[in-house]
């Protein structure tokens, strides 16, 4: 069952179209992530769903109830949409204690004092903050302030929580810790989470499903993390989901050649009508060897990064990046110096029309 339905949504600011005819549905109980580059409209979409902004056209339904429909004059206020929201900057009130911050939504709802106290302490216990209930935000770390914001979002038993880049201001270790805590909270409470981020790693770790948005505010692909990463629908999605290599391939007679050279593609030919192709692959898809079958390439750069060695390799004018674990490189003779040649093969390839790369490289 869908808890959120967005139908034909449009929004513009000062003549600039941010969202146009956007349609999306989110299932009850799932963690759904909007992932895309900065400025693509994902935060605008979240704010429209929350009720902080009003769409120019289209409808938004929550639990089958229309909460926004400009054509019908419907715009339900945020406080009665039954949504908890967590922002990037935490938005905790500096003059209020942890207890008062978390209890504020219940206070506004005029819940009885005993009920408010019990519910706030129960929620603080859930996020591991019960022993800090009387501290001020200035006495908390960034991670602790984020837990306060999460507790405030769920204290009123909201079935839907919207999170807008909530981990951006945390250091790397705290980001990793908090993303698992958010997922665990979602499972314990059986709530729906709509998460907005530009961080691919967080999206892959948290999501049941995710939507990839492009710079024009269009949704390119919706799927589970494996589908998005392993079965991208186009070069934009493939490129956005991590370090991507694109190797040009051209047709010459009955065969395909790599780059501007004469090496024949040693794999099954791409299927389609394009005259020029690119093979897309991740650094982890590249297999190196001192010699043997595969393409011949020249090492242009070798960078020792501690546990890994990062290589930049040229194949007939095309360049690719890959890396090898240092211990593996030492044990298997894969310690290459600049200008040395090597053999290159691939675990997996994705074929794209070369024309589609023009958009990716903008």
Secondary structure, 3 states (H helix, E strand, C coil): CEEEEEEEEEEEECCEEEEEEEEEEEECCCEEEEEECCCCCHHHHHHHHHCCCCCCEEEEEECCEEEEEHHHCEECCHHHCCEEEECCCCCCCCCCEHHHHHHHHHHHCCCCHHHHHHHHHHHHHHCCCHHHCCCEHHHCCHHHHHHHHHHHHHCCCCCEEEEECCCCCCCHHHHHHHHHHHHHHHHHHCCEEEEEECCHHHHHHHCCEEEEECCCCCEEEEECHHHHHHCCCCHHHHHHCCCCEEEEEEEECCEEEECCCCCECCCCCCCCCCCEEEEEECHHHEEEECCCCCEEEEEEEEEECCCEEEEEEEECCEEEEEEEEHHHHHHCCCCCCCCCEEEEEECCCEEEEHHHHHHHCC
